[in-house]
Every structure is written in C-alpha cells, then in structure tokens.
C-alpha cells in the first residue's frame, strides 16, 4: 500500500515538529498506569458494595492495597514494566482462586453457583490477559499455574466429598477448566499464525515488487511512489539513501541477517506516512517530509543513533546516510540520484556518518601553464 503523503490540516512543518522521524505511540508505562487506576477505582467501589460478604471484606481491601502499591511503583520507580504486570496477574489469580475456594468449601451449592457464574467471565479475561501482557512464550508458565491451581482446588474438594462431583458448582468449574484450556490453545494458535503472517509480510514472500530479504519495495516500485509523492507535494520532501555498514570479515549469512535486522529497526522507527524502500544490496532509501534541511539532517542523525543502539548477537550495526532536501531544482528521480551520490561521497570519507547533500561535482583541474604551451 502506498504511504499517505497527502497534506492534512497540519502543515508538514507542524507534523515534523510534533514527531520528527520517529513514530509516536502511547507509552506502555503510562497506559498501564491508567489501567491500574481504573482497576483501583473499581476495587474500592466493589469493597463498598460488598461490605456484607465475609470473603470480600478481607479480599477486596487486600486487592486495593496491591493495586495501589503497583500503581505507586509504576509512577515513582523505574521497575521493569513486565515485573509489575506479573505481580498484578499473580495477585489477580490469588483473589480469583481464593474466591473459588470460598465457593467450594464455605457456601452451599445454590448460593455458590450464583457467585460462580459472576466469576466465570473474569476467569476468561484473566487467562486472555496473559498473552496480551507477556506474549506467547512468557505467558505459558502462568497459564499452566492458573489452570493447575483451579484443578487442585477441585481435586481437594473431590477428596473431601466425592459426592460433590455431582453438584452444580463442580460441574460448572469443570466446564470453566475445559473452556479455559481450549481458549488458551486457540489463542496460542492464533498468535502463532499472526506471527507467521507478519513474518511473511516482512520478508516479502509472494509480494510482487518487494525485496525478498527485507520486504521493502524494490527500486522500480520505490521510484513510482517517490514520483507520486513529489507530484502531490514537492515541498519539504527529503530523500535519504541509507547503507548498512558491512565489515569486510563479516560472513555473508550474518551480513544478510544484519541487513534484515536494521530494516526492522528502521520500519519500527519511522512514521507510518514515511516511505522506506530498497535500493540494492545493503542499501535502502527513506522518503519523508521535514520543515527544512537542518531538521532533516537532525532526524537522520537520530535514526543513525537508533540503529546503532539495537545490537544483533553482540554486534552493533551502523548505517551511513546521504540525504537531499528538495529545493525545487531537482525532480523526484533527481532527488534520489542526488541522495545516492551523497551517500557515495560520505562513504569515501568513512562509515557511520550522515551527510547533507547534494554533493557538487568537483571542477576539472585546469591545465598548467606548461601544458598550455605548444610542444
């Protein structure tokens, strides 16, 4: 799909000033703070509503204390987000399994069934949240622990009273256990399928006009998109030619992995409206908009630093960038050629650098006085 270069209600300068070359997304730490704040408010309201329930009189204040502590940790410390999420999920399961145990061992069958029906949707939400927060691999131990805890409670109840297996509560719990297992299997299968689809899209499999290694538009398609972008709005257009620096002793197989790694870093960094394409082996082109040449160079410098901060198997990749800012003198393809000439010029002086072009051809040396005289 062709990137959207159409001017919006904001000018290109305003859009660039807001986000630079980097994509702007909601900070995950801030998002989790908001979620925990909502959970804390809901827990406090539930504690007021369930004052007559002996279990909730103890459990809900404990949950409120845990959620409030996690919210304070997220706000005032730099503890890794994943650790806070795991503690929150474990606390949620302690509350949920504790209430199921209360239903199993302290309430009559009819009363327990009504309370259990209110718990069933939240058990599904808790199981699903493992994948949302921790990913496919990291969520597997917590999935196993949660379902094992529910199974253990049912076994203890059965050992205590074998006739309870015929009751409504045990039957409902058995259905929740089976449904939870089926949901986790389906969720994992869907996640793996989505990962495969994304991988095929990134690698460019079965996509005409895209590079097989990086999945980026090849040169012909890139030129077409650049011409369309230039025709639509020639002002504030920037073309940057990017080369992945390749040490001479680097094996070809690892060099290919490094190029793909750098490509992923660039794709995850640049804005959605920017265009990233493939120029050839280890070379790419970035088409973006910037308010002026100085801002364009600063954006490419930040891009170079971002790539260098993402190592692959202990190797810090670097890129060399030559960029050209549209001045009205060059057409679309002229901008691309000027960016490539600028990249070639900066590579002659070294790697891991950014140079703003266009590079002017050096004038031919004038013949000396003796050379001008006839033989």
C-alpha positions as CSV (number, residue, x, y, z in Angstrom):
1,X,0.0,0.0,0.0
2,X,1.4,3.4,-1.0
3,X,2.2,5.6,2.1
4,X,0.0,8.6,2.6
5,X,1.9,11.8,1.8
6,X,-1.3,14.0,1.4
7,X,-1.2,17.2,3.4
8,X,-3.6,17.2,6.4
9,X,-4.9,20.1,8.4
10,X,-1.4,20.3,9.9
11,X,1.4,21.7,7.7
12,X,4.4,19.3,7.0
13,X,6.4,21.6,9.3
14,X,4.0,21.1,12.2
15,X,3.8,17.4,11.7
16,X,7.6,17.1,11.7
17,X,7.9,19.3,14.7
18,X,5.5,17.1,16.6
19,X,7.1,13.7,15.9
20,X,10.4,14.0,14.0
21,X,11.3,10.9,12.0
22,X,10.2,8.7,14.9
23,X,6.8,7.2,15.1
24,X,4.7,8.4,18.1
25,X,2.8,5.8,20.2
26,X,1.2,5.8,23.6
27,X,3.7,5.0,26.3
28,X,3.1,1.5,27.6
29,X,4.0,2.5,31.2
30,X,1.5,5.4,31.1
31,X,-1.1,3.1,29.6
32,X,-0.6,0.6,32.4
33,X,-0.9,3.4,35.0
34,X,-4.3,4.3,33.6
35,X,-5.4,0.7,33.6
36,X,-4.3,0.2,37.2
37,X,-6.0,3.4,38.2
38,X,-9.3,2.2,36.7
39,X,-8.9,-1.2,38.5
40,X,-8.2,0.5,41.8
41,X,-11.3,2.7,41.5
42,X,-13.5,-0.4,40.6
43,X,-12.0,-2.4,43.5
44,X,-12.8,0.4,46.0
45,X,-16.4,0.7,44.7
46,X,-16.8,-3.1,45.0
47,X,-15.5,-3.1,48.5
48,X,-18.2,-0.5,49.5
49,X,-20.9,-2.6,47.7
50,X,-19.9,-6.0,49.2
51,X,-19.5,-5.0,52.8
52,X,-21.8,-7.8,53.9
53,X,-19.7,-10.6,52.2
54,X,-17.2,-12.1,54.7
55,X,-14.8,-13.0,51.9
56,X,-14.9,-9.7,50.2
57,X,-14.4,-7.8,53.5
58,X,-10.9,-9.2,53.6
59,X,-10.1,-9.8,49.9
60,X,-11.1,-6.5,48.3
61,X,-9.1,-4.3,50.7
62,X,-6.1,-6.6,50.1
63,X,-6.6,-6.2,46.3
64,X,-6.9,-2.5,46.6
65,X,-3.7,-2.3,48.6
66,X,-1.9,-4.4,46.0
67,X,-3.2,-2.4,43.0
68,X,-2.4,0.9,44.8
69,X,1.1,-0.3,45.5
70,X,1.7,-1.4,41.9
71,X,0.4,2.0,40.7
72,X,2.8,3.8,43.0
73,X,5.7,1.6,41.8
74,X,4.9,2.4,38.2
75,X,4.6,6.1,39.0
76,X,7.6,6.7,41.2
77,X,10.1,4.0,40.3
78,X,11.7,2.6,37.1
79,X,11.0,-1.1,38.0
80,X,10.6,-3.0,34.7
81,X,7.1,-3.0,33.5
82,X,6.9,-6.8,32.9
83,X,7.7,-7.4,36.6
84,X,4.8,-5.1,37.7
85,X,2.5,-6.9,35.2
86,X,3.4,-10.3,36.5
87,X,2.8,-9.2,40.1
88,X,-0.5,-7.8,39.2
89,X,-1.6,-11.0,37.4
90,X,-0.4,-13.2,40.3
91,X,-2.4,-11.0,42.7
92,X,-5.5,-11.3,40.5
93,X,-5.2,-15.1,40.4
94,X,-4.8,-15.3,44.2
95,X,-8.0,-13.3,44.6
96,X,-9.9,-15.3,41.9
97,X,-8.8,-18.8,43.1
98,X,-9.4,-17.7,46.7
99,X,-12.9,-16.8,45.9
100,X,-13.4,-20.1,44.0
101,X,-12.1,-21.9,47.1
102,X,-14.5,-19.9,49.3
103,X,-17.4,-21.0,47.0
104,X,-16.3,-24.6,47.1
105,X,-15.7,-25.1,50.8
106,X,-17.8,-22.4,52.5
107,X,-21.0,-21.9,50.6
108,X,-24.0,-24.2,49.8
109,X,-24.4,-25.4,46.3
110,X,-27.1,-22.9,45.1
111,X,-25.5,-19.8,46.6
112,X,-22.1,-20.8,45.4
113,X,-23.4,-21.4,41.9
114,X,-24.8,-17.8,41.6
115,X,-21.4,-16.4,42.8
116,X,-19.5,-18.7,40.5
117,X,-21.5,-17.5,37.4
118,X,-20.3,-14.0,38.2
119,X,-16.7,-15.2,38.3
120,X,-16.7,-17.2,35.0
121,X,-16.2,-14.2,32.6
122,X,-13.4,-12.8,34.7
123,X,-11.5,-16.0,34.6
124,X,-11.6,-15.9,30.8
125,X,-10.4,-12.3,30.9
126,X,-7.5,-13.2,33.3
127,X,-6.4,-16.1,31.0
128,X,-6.5,-14.0,27.9
129,X,-4.6,-11.1,29.6
130,X,-1.5,-13.4,30.0
131,X,-0.9,-13.3,26.2
132,X,-1.8,-9.6,26.0
133,X,0.8,-8.6,28.6
134,X,3.5,-11.3,28.5
135,X,3.5,-12.7,25.0
136,X,3.2,-16.3,23.8
137,X,6.3,-17.8,25.5
138,X,6.3,-15.9,28.8
139,X,2.6,-16.5,29.4
140,X,2.8,-20.3,29.2
141,X,4.0,-20.8,32.8
142,X,1.4,-18.5,34.2
143,X,-1.3,-20.3,32.1
144,X,-0.2,-23.6,33.5
145,X,-0.1,-22.4,37.1
146,X,-3.6,-20.8,36.9
147,X,-5.3,-23.9,35.4
148,X,-3.3,-26.2,37.8
149,X,-4.5,-24.1,40.8
150,X,-8.1,-24.5,39.7
151,X,-7.7,-28.2,39.1
152,X,-6.0,-28.6,42.5
153,X,-9.0,-26.9,44.3
154,X,-11.4,-29.3,42.5
155,X,-9.3,-32.3,43.5
156,X,-9.2,-31.3,47.1
157,X,-13.0,-30.8,47.1
158,X,-13.5,-34.2,45.5
159,X,-11.2,-35.9,48.0
160,X,-13.1,-34.2,50.8
161,X,-16.5,-35.1,49.4
162,X,-16.7,-37.4,46.4
163,X,-20.4,-36.8,46.0
164,X,-19.7,-33.1,45.3
165,X,-18.7,-34.1,41.7
166,X,-22.4,-34.4,41.0
167,X,-23.2,-30.9,42.2
168,X,-23.7,-27.8,40.0
169,X,-20.7,-26.0,41.3
170,X,-18.2,-28.8,40.5
171,X,-19.8,-29.2,37.1
172,X,-19.6,-25.5,36.3
173,X,-15.9,-25.4,37.4
174,X,-15.1,-28.4,35.2
175,X,-16.6,-26.6,32.3
176,X,-14.7,-23.4,33.1
177,X,-11.5,-25.5,33.3
178,X,-12.0,-27.2,29.9
179,X,-13.2,-23.9,28.3
180,X,-10.1,-22.1,29.6
181,X,-7.8,-24.8,28.2
182,X,-9.5,-24.7,24.8
183,X,-9.3,-20.9,24.8
184,X,-5.6,-20.9,25.6
185,X,-4.9,-23.4,22.8
186,X,-6.9,-21.4,20.3
187,X,-5.3,-18.1,21.5
188,X,-1.8,-19.5,21.1
189,X,-2.6,-20.9,17.7
190,X,-4.0,-17.6,16.5
191,X,-0.9,-15.7,17.9
192,X,1.5,-18.1,16.1
193,X,-0.5,-17.8,12.9
194,X,-0.4,-14.0,13.1
195,X,3.3,-14.0,13.8
196,X,3.8,-16.2,10.7
197,X,1.7,-13.8,8.6
198,X,3.7,-10.8,9.8
199,X,6.9,-12.6,9.2
200,X,5.9,-13.4,5.6
201,X,4.9,-9.8,5.1
202,X,8.2,-8.5,6.4
203,X,10.2,-11.0,4.3
204,X,8.2,-10.0,1.2
205,X,7.1,-13.6,0.3
206,X,4.6,-13.8,-2.5
207,X,4.6,-10.0,-2.9
208,X,5.5,-8.7,-6.3
209,X,7.7,-5.6,-6.4
210,X,9.2,-6.3,-3.0
211,X,12.7,-7.3,-1.9
212,X,12.8,-10.9,-0.7
213,X,15.1,-10.3,2.3
214,X,13.7,-7.1,3.7
215,X,10.2,-7.0,2.3
216,X,10.7,-3.4,1.3
217,X,9.5,-2.0,-2.1
218,X,12.2,-2.6,-4.8
219,X,13.7,0.2,-6.7
220,X,11.1,0.3,-9.5
221,X,8.2,0.5,-7.1
222,X,10.1,2.9,-4.9
223,X,10.6,5.3,-7.8
224,X,7.0,5.2,-8.7
225,X,5.9,6.0,-5.2
226,X,8.5,8.8,-5.0
227,X,7.3,10.3,-8.2
228,X,3.7,10.2,-7.0
229,X,4.7,11.9,-3.7
230,X,6.7,14.6,-5.5
231,X,3.9,15.3,-7.9
232,X,1.4,15.6,-5.0
233,X,3.5,17.9,-2.9
234,X,7.1,18.7,-3.9
235,X,7.9,21.0,-1.0
236,X,9.5,19.7,2.2
237,X,10.4,16.4,0.6
238,X,13.5,14.6,1.8
239,X,15.2,11.6,0.2
240,X,17.8,9.8,2.3
241,X,20.0,6.9,0.9
242,X,21.0,4.6,3.7
243,X,23.7,2.0,3.5
244,X,24.2,-0.8,6.1
245,X,27.9,-0.7,7.0
246,X,29.4,-4.1,6.4
247,X,32.8,-5.1,7.8
248,X,35.0,-7.0,5.4
249,X,35.3,-10.0,7.7
250,X,31.6,-10.4,8.2
251,X,30.2,-13.8,6.9
252,X,27.6,-13.4,4.2
253,X,24.9,-15.2,6.1
254,X,25.3,-13.0,9.2
255,X,25.5,-9.9,6.9
256,X,22.1,-10.8,5.5
257,X,20.7,-11.2,9.0
258,X,22.2,-7.8,10.0
259,X,20.6,-6.1,7.0
260,X,17.2,-7.6,7.8
261,X,17.7,-6.6,11.5
262,X,18.5,-3.0,10.5
263,X,15.5,-2.9,8.2
264,X,13.2,-4.0,11.1
265,X,14.7,-1.3,13.3
266,X,14.0,1.3,10.6
267,X,10.5,0.1,9.9
268,X,9.7,0.2,13.7
269,X,11.1,3.7,14.0
270,X,10.0,5.8,11.0
271,X,6.5,7.2,10.9
272,X,3.7,5.5,9.1
273,X,3.5,8.2,6.5
274,X,7.2,7.9,5.6
275,X,8.3,5.6,2.7
276,X,11.1,3.1,3.1
277,X,12.4,1.2,0.0
278,X,15.2,-1.0,-1.2
279,X,17.9,0.4,-3.5
280,X,20.1,-2.8,-3.7
281,X,22.3,-4.9,-1.6
282,X,22.6,-3.4,1.9
283,X,21.1,-0.1,0.7
284,X,17.8,1.5,1.4
285,X,16.1,4.8,0.7
286,X,13.9,6.8,3.1
287,X,11.4,9.4,1.8
288,X,10.0,11.7,4.4
289,X,9.0,15.3,4.9
290,X,10.7,17.9,7.1
291,X,10.3,21.6,7.6
292,X,13.9,22.4,6.5
293,X,17.2,20.8,5.6
294,X,18.6,21.2,9.1
295,X,15.6,19.3,10.6
296,X,16.0,16.6,8.0
297,X,19.7,16.1,8.9
298,X,18.9,16.0,12.6
299,X,16.2,13.4,12.0
300,X,18.6,11.2,10.0
301,X,21.3,11.6,12.7
302,X,18.8,10.4,15.3
303,X,17.9,7.5,13.0
304,X,21.6,6.5,12.8
305,X,21.9,6.6,16.6
306,X,18.8,4.5,17.0
307,X,20.2,1.8,14.6
308,X,23.5,1.7,16.5
309,X,21.6,1.2,19.8
310,X,20.0,-2.1,18.6
311,X,22.7,-4.8,18.7
312,X,22.3,-8.2,17.0
313,X,24.1,-11.1,18.7
314,X,26.6,-8.7,20.2
315,X,27.2,-6.8,17.0
316,X,26.3,-3.1,17.0
317,X,25.1,-2.3,13.4
318,X,25.8,1.1,11.9
319,X,24.5,2.9,8.9
320,X,25.8,5.6,6.6
321,X,23.3,8.1,5.3
322,X,23.4,10.6,2.5
323,X,20.3,12.9,2.3
324,X,19.0,15.6,0.0
325,X,16.3,18.2,0.8
326,X,14.1,19.3,-2.0
327,X,15.0,22.8,-3.2
328,X,12.8,23.0,-6.3
329,X,15.8,22.4,-8.7
330,X,15.5,18.6,-8.9
331,X,12.7,16.3,-9.9
332,X,11.8,13.2,-8.0
333,X,14.3,10.9,-9.6
334,X,16.9,13.6,-9.5
335,X,16.5,13.7,-5.7
336,X,17.0,10.0,-5.5
337,X,20.2,10.1,-7.7
338,X,21.5,13.1,-5.7
339,X,20.9,11.2,-2.4
340,X,22.8,8.2,-3.8
341,X,25.7,10.5,-5.0
342,X,25.8,12.0,-1.5
343,X,25.9,8.5,0.1
344,X,28.8,7.5,-2.2
345,X,30.6,10.7,-1.2
346,X,30.3,10.2,2.5
347,X,31.3,6.5,2.2
348,X,34.6,7.6,0.7
349,X,35.3,9.5,3.9
350,X,34.2,6.8,6.3
351,X,31.2,4.9,7.7
352,X,28.6,5.6,10.4
353,X,28.1,9.2,9.3
354,X,25.4,11.5,7.9
355,X,25.9,13.9,5.1
356,X,23.5,16.5,3.8
357,X,23.8,17.0,0.0
358,X,23.6,17.4,-2.8
359,X,27.3,16.9,-3.5
360,X,28.5,19.1,-6.2
361,X,30.9,17.6,-8.8
362,X,34.4,18.7,-8.3
363,X,35.6,21.0,-11.2
364,X,38.1,19.6,-13.5
365,X,41.7,20.6,-12.9
366,X,42.9,23.4,-15.2
367,X,46.0,22.6,-17.2
368,X,49.2,24.2,-16.0
369,X,51.0,26.9,-17.9
370,X,53.4,24.5,-19.4
371,X,50.6,22.2,-20.5
372,X,49.0,25.1,-22.4
373,X,52.2,25.8,-24.5
374,X,52.7,24.1,-27.8
375,X,55.2,21.4,-27.9
